[in-house]
Structure formats: C-alpha cells, structure tokens
Amino acid sequence: MFLIEPAYAQAAPAGAEMGFMSFLPMIVIFVLFWFLMIRPQQKRMKEMKAMVDALQKGDEVVTNGGLLGKVAKAGEQFLTLEIADGVEIVVQRSAVSQRLEKGTIKNNK
C-alpha cells in the first residue's frame, strides 16, 4: 500500500567523534588573529584616547586634515586651535591625530 519505504537512521561515520579536532585549526587562526591584529589595535586606540584626553592649552598638535596649531582653549569636546597669529579655528578633540613637541611649529615657519 505504501509506495515510499521508511528511512532509517544510519550509524555516524568513524570521523564524527573527532569534532574538536576539526575545529582546532579555526581556533588557532582566531587566536593568532586576536594577538596579531585585534589586541595591538585596541592598545593603539587606548593610547590615542589618553593622548587626546590629556591635551591642554599650549600644546602643539596636528589634525587629521594636516593642520598644525597650538591649543588656545580646551573644552570637553572641542579645542580651539591657533593656526596663525590671530587666526583661530574650533575642532573636535577626536580630529587631533598627533601631539607635537613644544616649539615645533615655530621651527617650521
């Protein structure tokens, strides 16, 4: 009466018991990826945040756009940079890419 025969489960192949060993290469790749890429990037981001948070009046900086300036005013989120005598601009703190040593701007003029 039935045209389709019942399907019965077969025994698992011999290699199925080694499930952990099949995932071991992916685990090793993830660990290498973590130590070679993710961890150093987090360290750089932490150092950059500390540098930006420590900026204060009188520091000489370079912005992401390449502008050199001296910090005239330091607010919580914004900095006022003096880029020339009497010329001031307002930038976000996150726009600062590097802090320069004192006197660097005067040496380049």
C-alpha positions as CSV (number, residue, x, y, z in Angstrom):
1,M,0.0,0.0,0.0
2,F,2.8,2.4,0.8
3,L,4.9,3.4,-2.2
4,I,7.7,5.0,-0.1
5,E,9.8,2.8,2.1
6,P,10.6,4.1,5.6
7,A,14.1,5.7,6.0
8,Y,16.1,4.5,9.0
9,A,19.0,6.5,10.5
10,Q,22.4,5.2,9.7
11,A,25.3,5.0,12.1
12,A,27.6,8.0,12.2
13,P,30.9,7.8,10.2
14,A,34.0,7.0,12.1
15,G,35.4,10.6,11.9
16,A,32.4,12.2,13.6
17,E,33.8,11.6,17.1
18,M,36.7,13.9,16.5
19,G,34.6,17.1,16.4
20,F,37.0,19.1,18.5
21,M,39.9,18.3,16.2
22,S,38.1,19.5,13.2
23,F,37.6,22.9,14.9
24,L,41.1,23.2,16.1
25,P,42.5,24.9,13.0
26,M,39.8,27.6,13.2
27,I,40.5,28.1,16.9
28,V,44.2,28.5,16.2
29,I,43.5,31.0,13.4
30,F,41.3,33.1,15.7
31,V,43.9,33.1,18.5
32,L,46.6,34.3,16.0
33,F,44.2,36.9,14.6
34,W,43.5,38.2,18.1
35,F,47.2,38.6,19.1
36,L,48.4,39.9,15.7
37,M,45.5,42.3,14.8
38,I,42.8,43.0,17.4
39,R,45.0,43.4,20.5
40,P,47.5,45.8,19.0
41,Q,44.7,47.9,17.5
42,Q,43.0,48.1,20.9
43,K,46.3,49.2,22.5
44,R,46.8,51.9,19.9
45,M,43.2,53.2,20.4
46,K,43.7,53.3,24.2
47,E,47.0,55.3,23.8
48,M,45.3,57.7,21.3
49,K,42.4,58.3,23.7
50,A,44.8,59.0,26.6
51,M,46.7,61.5,24.4
52,V,43.6,63.3,23.2
53,D,42.2,63.5,26.8
54,A,45.5,64.9,28.1
55,L,45.5,67.8,25.6
56,Q,45.6,71.2,27.3
57,K,46.2,74.9,26.5
58,G,49.6,75.5,24.9
59,D,50.1,72.0,23.3
60,E,51.0,71.9,19.7
61,V,49.0,69.4,17.6
62,V,48.4,68.1,14.1
63,T,44.8,67.5,13.0
64,N,43.7,64.6,10.8
65,G,43.4,67.1,8.0
66,G,47.1,68.1,8.4
67,L,46.6,71.5,10.1
68,L,49.3,72.5,12.6
69,G,48.1,74.6,15.5
70,K,48.6,75.5,19.1
71,V,45.7,74.8,21.6
72,A,44.3,78.2,22.6
73,K,41.3,76.8,24.5
74,A,40.5,73.2,25.6
75,G,36.9,72.3,26.2
76,E,35.3,68.9,27.0
77,Q,34.6,68.0,23.3
78,F,36.2,70.8,21.3
79,L,39.6,72.5,21.0
80,T,40.3,76.0,19.8
81,L,43.5,75.9,17.7
82,E,45.5,79.0,16.8
83,I,46.8,78.2,13.3
84,A,48.3,81.6,12.7
85,D,48.7,84.9,14.6
86,G,45.1,85.9,15.4
87,V,43.5,83.1,13.4
88,E,41.7,80.5,15.5
89,I,39.6,77.5,14.5
90,V,37.5,75.1,16.5
91,V,37.9,71.4,16.0
92,Q,36.7,68.3,17.8
93,R,39.1,66.6,20.1
94,S,38.9,63.4,18.0
95,A,40.2,65.3,15.0
96,V,43.7,65.6,16.6
97,S,46.0,62.9,15.2
98,Q,49.3,63.8,16.9
99,R,50.7,65.9,19.7
100,L,54.0,67.7,18.8
101,E,56.9,68.8,20.9
102,K,56.9,72.4,22.1
103,G,58.5,74.7,19.6
104,T,57.9,72.5,16.5
105,I,55.5,75.0,14.8
106,K,57.8,78.0,15.2
107,N,60.7,75.9,13.7
108,N,58.7,75.2,10.6
109,K,57.6,78.8,9.8
